[in-house]
C-alpha cells in the first residue's frame, strides 16, 4: 500500500531500501514474514520517500503521505 501511494515500482523501492526486488515481491505476496533488518530497511526507505506509518482505532499498518512543506 505504501509503495502504491508513492507510485513507485518494486525495483525502485528495492534500490531505495538496498534489498533485492524479489524480496519485496515475496513480502507483498505474503510468501515471507521478512527479517527484522530487511523490514527496517524498507520502513526507513518508505519514510524517507514521504510515507508516515500510523496506528488508528481501525488497526496498525495504515499509511498516509506527509503533507508537503
N, C-alpha and C positions, 0 to 999 in steps of 0.2 A: 504494500500500500504506500509506503514512504517513497519507494522508487518511482511508482506511478505518479505520485503527487509532484515529484521533481521533474517528471518527464525525461528520465534518463534510462538507458538500456542496461542490461546485465553487464556488458563489457565495460561500460563507463563506470558503473558502481564498483566493479571488481578492481579497476585501475585506481579509483579514489581510495579504496579500502586496502589495497595491496593484497588481494586474495584472488584465487582462480575463479573465472566466470562459472565454471561447473559447480563450485562451492555454493554460489548464490542460487543457481538453478536448483540444486538439491535442497537447499533450505526452503526456497519458495514452493517446492513441490512436496514438502513435508517428508522428504526421504532421510533427513538427518536433523538431529537436535542442535548440532553445531557445537564446537568447542568454545569455551568462555573467551579465549583470546580472539578467535575469529568473530564472534558476536560483538565483542568490544570494538574491534576494528570497524565493523560495519556500522555500529551505532555512532561512533565518532565521525566517520565519513559522512553519514547522513545528516548529523547535527551541523557539521561544518558547511554542508551544502544548503542548510536552511530549514531542516526539519526539527521540530520540537516534539519530544515524546511526552505524553501527558497521561494522567490517570483521572478518570471520571467515575461517577456513580454507575456507569454502564460497564466499566472494566478498564483494564490496562491495555496498552498497545495502540491506543488511538494516537494518530499523528496529525499535526497541522503545520502549515508553513508559517514561519515567523513573519511578522509584518516587516516590510522594507523600512530601513531607517533613512 
